[in-house]
């Protein structure tokens, strides 16, 4: 244990939490005995930079060197967080797609499910990271599935599995769900969702161990750290405001232009996907211009009823949809050598190639005939080369766990193939007014199912603030204008 504490340079607070978990694993309960049946339900809280991910790595290492790696499972609500701890997303483990609200896209688990039981057969400890983004409904579903897999009395949380939550409640809350600290109010009509949330609340109330990490391991600027701590508690001062104002772009004391290093490589964080896409497109085109290259754009192939969409108006409208409406496959993907990119789906999680992984674009391999296709789009120059039949993209992933190089490729350069996703599009706005009105009167749907073939990549010059949650970024430019 002391070797790992030294290897991962754990401070006294991290060491305390580390010893609680590992001593419980070894049956040494001098520090913490858990519940009456010795189940550990623990919370490790701490703001950004206090070493939560490093502590998880240290705990993981102990499980591995003691030959008990199969006993530990690590889950997180987002792929970015998963990449940090080498785990799995909760949604993917539950067998759900991104649009988890659709029941048909949710895997059904029943007692006797051999696959489910095998997945949890050896698991005794569960780490859940970024707990602020885990909702009550999501936690309830996870609890139900683990109990099903373990065949344990329904009164025992998580089927008797020991659970350690990591995170900070003051960070981003879950999307389309209630945070774990939410208080459910009783109503006359109790829905299944409300029952789930109440069950999850009872799970959280049974927490029997808490360790707080407060020592900052990342920020050395004491004045900035004090500012952040006051901001967290809603106690900011006028001096804090004045200090932040010195960092506003355009301040004569700052660097003259964000086009110069090191700020030209800093991602721009925004609140909305539409603005993120616009900034990314402009940044790629500017880089191509600086390098003296002809702009190149990969165009998605969209199908309706197994046929390529040839209606120009419909095709153009669908291509211009923001990628958060198209299962994260963009209609237009501008590309230029050396640009930063993000994966938008899990390729090989075992190698660290998951949704949100950052990479560097090197080359697009495509059918030559596809470069002759002509498009007209106001967002791209008239000399743009539009590619409709790409084969794959060569992308360098610096943090990829593939040690050996692939045939004829440099180390860390991975071919990313074309992906297929299906999404719904409402054609109501494209229909004549009388037809749309008739469809509404007759209660007929105006939504059609579109299958898209495209590269699962987006430029990473800009990203949404939600996407940045859990990432360690050396420099950032933030758009504070609320939508």
N, C-alpha and C positions, 0 to 999 in steps of 0.2 A: 504493500500500500504506500509506504513512504517513497518508494522508487517512482511510482506514478505521480504522487504529489509533487515530487521534485521535477519529474519530466515535463509536467504540464504547468509548472510554476503556480500552483494553486495557493491563493492567499489564505489567511486564517478562516475567513467566512466560507470560502469554497471548500477548504479542508474539512470544516465541521459538517457541511452537507454531504460531502463525499464519504466521510466516515459513517454517517447515519445509514446511507444506502448500502455500503459495502459490509458494514457490521451486521446489518439486518440480513443480508444475503448469506453471510457466514454463520448466522445463528448466534452472533455475539450481541446481546441486547443491552449492553451497559449504557449506551447513549439513548436508545429509543426502543420501546417494546412493541410499538404499534397498538392495534386495537386488542380487544379481549382474545380474539383468535389469531393474534400476531400479524394481522394484515396491515401493511404500511400504506397509508393514503397521505401523501406528502405534497407540499407546495414549496417550490423554490422561486421566490420573487426577486425582482431586481430590474432597475431601468437599463437602458441600452448602455453597453460598455462595461458592465459589472462582471462579465465572464461567465454568463450562463451557458453559452455554447461550448466554451472551453471545459467547463465542469462536466457537461454531457459527454464530451470526448474522453475525459479522464475516467468517468464511470464505465463507458463502453470498453475502454482499454482493459479495465480490471476484469470485466466479464470475459473478455477474450483470452487474456493470459491465464485465467484460472479455468479455461476450457468450459466456460458456461455461456458462451455467446448466444446459443439458441434460446436461452432463458430470457433474453432481453429483446423487447420490440420497441422501436422508436417511431412515433407518429407526430405529424404536424398538420395544421389546416391548409397551409400553402406550400407550393413546390419550392419557393425560394427558401423557406424555413427548413424544408426537408433536405435541400442541398447542403445546408449548413451543418446538419447533424447526421447526414447519411442515413436517412430513414425513409418512410413512406408517407404519402398524404392520407389523411383520414378518409377522404372521399373515395380515393382509389381502393383503399382497403375495404371499404364498405361495399364496393362493387357499384359505385355511383359515377355517372358522368358529371360534367361541370354543372349541367342543369338538373340538379338533384331533386327539384320539385316535381319532376315527372316520374310517376310511379313506375311506368314501363321501363325506365332507365335505371331502376334500382334493383340490385340483386336481392333475391328473396332467400332468407336463411331459415331453416327448420331443424329441430332436433334430429340427429342422425345424418346431417350433412357431412359426409366424409371429408370433402375438401376443406370445409370450415374447421372441422375438428383437427385435421392434420396441421392446418396453419397455426393453430393455437396450442397444439399438444404439449410443446416444451416450454411455452412462454409462462414465466412466473412474475416478470417485472415489465411494466409498461411506462415509457416516458412519453408525455404529451407536451410538445413545445409550443410556444406562442399562444398561451392559454387565453389571452385577451381576444383572439380571433376565433376561438372555439365557442360555439353557441350551445344553449341548453338543449335544443332539439337534436343537434349533432351528437352531443355527449350522451344523451339518452339512447340514441340508436346504437352507438358504440357499446354502451353498457349492456344493452339487450343482446347484441351479437356475441359478446365475450361470454356472457352467462349461458347462451345457447351452446357455444362451443365447449364450455367446461362442464356442462350438466350439473351446475351447482345450484343450491337453494336460492330462490329468487330474492331472498332478503339480504344476501351477501353482495356488496358492491363489486361490480366487475368480475363476477364469478370467482372471487377470491384472489384475483391477480393483484399484485402490489402496484400502485400507480403513483408516479411522481409528475406533478405539473410544473412546468417552467414558464416564466413569462412576466408580464407587467400589465396589470389591468388598466393603466393609464395610456396604453398604446391603442392602436386601432381595434375597434370592436367588430364582431362578426357581421357579415353581409346577409341580409334576409333572415336573421335569427336574433335571439336575445342573448346578451352576455351572461356569463356564469354568475355574476353578482346581481342579476335582475331579480326583482321581487314580483312574483306572480300574484295577481289579484284574483280573487274568486269571482265567478260570474254565474248566472243562472244556467246558461248553456255551456257545459264543459266539453270542449273539443278534444280529439285525440292528441292534437299538438299541445294543448294546454296540459294534458295529463303527462305527456312526455317531459315538458319543461318542469313540472312540479317534481317528477321523479328525479330529474337531473339536479334540481335544487337540494333534494335530500341527500344525493350523493356528495355534493360539495360540502354540505353541513357536517358530514361524517369525517372530514379531513382531521387527521390526528397528529400532524407534524408540520411545522412551518419553519423554513430557514430563509432569512433575507440576506441578499447580497447588496451591499451599499458602497463598497470600495470601488472607485472608478479605476478601471484598468486600461482605458483607451485615451481619455482626455486628460492632458497635462496642464491645460490652461485653466488655472484656478478660478479666475474671474468669470470665464465662460461657464465653467462647471457650476458655480454658485448661481449664475443667471438661470441655467437650466433647472436647477433644483427649486428655485423660487417659482419658475414658470409652471412646473409640475403641480405645485401646491396652490396655484392661483394667487401668488403673492408678489407678482412682478412690480418693480419700482420704475420711476421715471428714468432713473439712471440706466436700468436694463433696456428700456425703450431707446434711449439715446445711443447706447452701445450698439444695438442692433441696427440702428439707422446708419451707422458708419459702414455697414456691409451692403447697403443698397447699391445696385449697379448704377453707374453714373457719378458716384462720389469721386471728386477729383483726387482724393488720397488713395483710391484703389487703382488697380491696373487699368490702363486706358481702354483696352478692348478685350472682350471675352473670346475673341477669335485667336488670341495668342495663348501659348502655353503658360501655365498648366491648365487654365480654365477652358480651353477649347476641347479638352478631353473629359470635362466633368459633365455628367448627365444632368439634364434639366427635368426637374420634378414638377408635374402639373396635376390638376385634380380630375381632368376629363380625358377620355380616350380620344375624342375627336381632335382636341388641341394637340395631344401627344402625337397623333398621326401626322398632322400638318407640320409640326416642328421636325419630325423625323424625315419626312419627304424633302423638306427644304434643306436640311442638313446634308442629306445624301447628294442632292443635286449640286449643292455648293462645293462639296468635296470633289465630285466628278469634274466640275469646272476648274477647280484649283489644280487638279492633276492633268488637265487637258484631255479628259476622256469623254467619249460620247455617252450621254446618260442611258442607262439600261434599266428596264422595268420588267419584272416577271409578272405576267397577267394570269390570274386564276382561271381555271376552266370550270364553268358552272353547268350543271345538268338538271333538266326537269323531265321526269318520266323516262329516264335513261337516254335522253337525247340532249345534245349540246344546245344550249339556248342561243337562238339566232335572232330573236327579236331585239333590235338594237336598243330600243328604249328600256325594255326590261333588263337586258344585259348590263347596260350602263348603270342603271339604278342599283342593281345588286352588287356590281363591282365597287360602287362607291359607299357601300354600307361600312360602318366602323367594324373592326374585327371582333369587338366584344358582342356583336350581333351575328357573327358567322362562325361560331365555335373557334374563334381565335386564328382563323386562316384569312389573312388580308387579301382583298381583291387585287390591289396593286402593291407590289413589293419592289421599290427602287433599290438597286444594288450597286456598290462600288468597292473596289479592292481595298481591304484594310478597315472597312467599317465595322463598328461593334454591332452585334446582333443578340437577340434573346430567342431561345427555343420556346415554342408555345405549346408543346405537348411532351409527354414522357417518351423518350426514344429508348434508352437503356438506363434505368435508374441505378442498376448495379455499378455502372461505370460513371455515375454522376451526370448523366445526360438526361435531365428531367426538365419539366416545364419551368421556365425562368432561368435556366443556366445561361450564363454569358459566354459569348464566343466572338471570334473575329472572322469575317467573311473573306475567303480567298478566291474562289472561282465558281462559276455556274456552268455546268455541262448541260447542253441542250441540243435538240434537233435543229440543224441549220435552217431548214425550211420555215421554222416558226418565227424566225427573225424578220420575215418579209411581211408579216401581218401589220396592217396600218390601223392605228387608233388615233382618235382625236380627244385629248383630255386637257382641260385648261390648267391642270395642276402640273403638267410636264411640258418641257420645251418641244418644239416642232421636230427637232432632230433626234428625239428619243427613240431608242431601239426597244421595241416591245417583244418579249419572249413569251410564247404561249405553250410551248412544249418542252419544258425543262425535264431533265432526267434526274439530276441531283445537284446539290450544292456542296462544295468542299469548305468546311468550317473548322477553324482551329479552336479547340477548347482547352485553355491552359490548365484548368483544374480537373480535366478528365483523368480517370483512374486507369486508362489503358496504357500500360507501361511500354509494350512493344509497338513498333510502327506497323501500319497496314501496308500491304504490297504496293510498292511504287508511290507511297505517300510518306510525308514527314511525320515524326512523332506528334501526337495530339491533333492531327488533322483527320477529321471524320467526315465521310460522305453522308449527307442528310437527304433521304429520299422524299419523294412526293407523298403527301398525306391526303386522306379522304375524310371529310366530315359532312354531316347532314344537318341542316338547320331549316327553320320555317321562315317564310317571308310573306308579309301581308301585301297583296297586290291591289288593295282597295284604292290607294291613291292613284293607281295607274288606270283604273277602270272609269268608264264614262259615268257621270253622276247618276243617271237613271238606273244603270246596271248595278252600281254599288248600293243604291237605295233599295232596289228590288232584292238583292242578296240579303240585306239586313232584315227586310220585312219577312222574307221566307226563312230566316234564320240559317242561311247557308254560309259556310265559312269562306272567307276570301284568302285564306292562308294556303300557300303551296309549299311543298317540300323540295328543297334544293340540295343537290349533292355537289360539293366543291372539291376539286383536286388542286392542291397548291402546296408550296413549301411551308413547313411549320416554323417560320422565322419572321421576326419583325426587327426593324432597326432599333438600336438601343441608345441613340443620342438623347432621347427623352423617354421617360416612363412615368406612369401614374404613381402618386404617393402610396397607394395601396400596394403596388408592385414592389416598391422599395422596402416595405416592411420586412425586417429581419436581415437586410443586407448590410454589410460593412462597406461603406463608400468613403473614400478619402476626401473627396471634394464633391460638392453638389451645388447646383444653381436652382433656386426654388421660385416658382411663380406663385406668389401669395394672393393673386387676384382670384377671389372666389367666383365660381360659375353662377 
